[in-house]
Amino acid sequence: MRTMQSDYMHWAKFKSPVRYPLTGSEVPHFRMDSLPISIADFDLDGASHPRYRPLRERIASRYDVTPEQVVAADGTSMANFLAMAALISPGDEVLIEHPTYELLIGAASFLGAEIKRFERKGADGFRLDPDQVVSMLSERTRLIILTNLHNPTSVLAEEAELRAIGELARRMGARVLIDEVYLDSAVPPRPSAAHLGPEFVCTNSLTKVYGLSGLRCGWILAEPKLAERMWRLNDLFGVNQAHPAERLACLAFENIDQVIGDNPAMFARNRAMFNDFVADRSDLECAAAKHGITAFPRWNGGDTERLDAHLRERYDASVVPGRWFEMPDHFRVGFGLSTPEFKEALNRVGAALDDLK
Ligand SMILES: Cc1ncc(COP(=O)(O)O)c(C=O)c1O
């Protein structure tokens, strides 16, 4: 049965709010009114101009590709869906990492893919291991899908690993789709895998690292012929982006340092605090967080639904239970709170873990 809904996204949207949520995976929202905006920026003249060139150019310039390699989409969500819709025919075999972001599996299933999984092993620090991909690959594999940084662990895939997987795909006539929505929070930032060869198709947005999820400014980087195919296919879905959002996204790119602001320093402080927290606890296991906005510790107390329920009930705090990533004894923590709030949230997780010992 093909997937017709995302239970994870439904949960993420409608769970009851708490004072100290560690469930988020993005920075605090950036206020656009701190930029020099004029009413002309909202002018609808041009809404019908196809493939709004100024935005393509700004994305291309930031990611060092040509505008012909850029396809616009509503957030990384639609970028992933559009990329898959262009690359998957019903019955195609698609290989997806485990654990992963649930919507990647859902979209591939909706499109009629036959889904196989390759492991990112906890015992191996969740690293991207080309041998695991080889072990599941077949001549029917059309697409390999992964996240970099990895959601939920934030583990960085090294260039050599990506090149090895690209080589495997090339030999099979397959492609590699990489969701790079967290990549700009690597330390230091890494270039997109779009530079590694035409078999790579990469998606991203101004959502997670930039605090601009409301703009729904997403994109795909792909070789020009494939990019053209995606633009044409997108005429079936949305035709054009909302034009005021395109204009505001251009402004964000023009002021990108201001948009990024103190976020990298905040992540560094929060990661260090999280690493100290885990080091002090014998009931948690987690490699030191080096990159990104999330971590995925293992709890020795069993199903982390219990931990989240207790946190909500007693401590007005929350984490993402690991069952949403098919690993119920883990939980995901997000680093996107201000450092004082993050510290308080961790204190509360510590208290809840103590209660449940
Ligand atoms: C891996 C991954 N891709 C995409 C998204 C959604 O991004 P956007 O809001 O840009 O659609 C998320 C959000 O949680 C995510 O974790």
The ligand as a Tripos MOL2 file, in Angstrom:
@<TRIPOS>MOLECULE
LIG
   16    16     1     0     0
SMALL
NO_CHARGES

@<TRIPOS>ATOM
      1 C1         15.6670   16.1580    6.4750 C.3       1 LIG1
      2 C2         14.5870   17.1820    6.3350 C.ar      1 LIG1
      3 N1         14.2250   17.5810    5.1080 N.ar      1 LIG1
      4 C3         13.2740   18.5150    4.9240 C.ar      1 LIG1
      5 C4         12.6050   19.0860    5.9920 C.ar      1 LIG1
      6 C5         11.5620   20.1240    5.7300 C.3       1 LIG1
      7 O1         12.1680   21.3000    5.2580 O.3       1 LIG1
      8 P1         11.2860   22.5230    4.7020 P.3       1 LIG1
      9 O2         10.6180   23.1720    5.8670 O.co2     1 LIG1
     10 O3         12.2820   23.4060    4.0150 O.co2     1 LIG1
     11 O4         10.2870   21.9620    3.7500 O.co2     1 LIG1
     12 C6         12.9400   18.6800    7.2930 C.ar      1 LIG1
     13 C7         12.2150   19.2430    8.4620 C.2       1 LIG1
     14 O5         12.1760   18.6610    9.5150 O.2       1 LIG1
     15 C8         13.9680   17.7180    7.4650 C.ar      1 LIG1
     16 O6         14.3280   17.3180    8.6950 O.3       1 LIG1
@<TRIPOS>BOND
     1     1     2 1
     2     2     3 ar
     3     2    15 ar
     4     3     4 ar
     5     4     5 ar
     6     5     6 1
     7     5    12 ar
     8     6     7 1
     9     7     8 1
    10     8     9 2
    11     8    10 1
    12     8    11 1
    13    12    13 1
    14    12    15 ar
    15    13    14 2
    16    15    16 1
@<TRIPOS>SUBSTRUCTURE
     1 LIG1         1 GROUP 0 **** ****
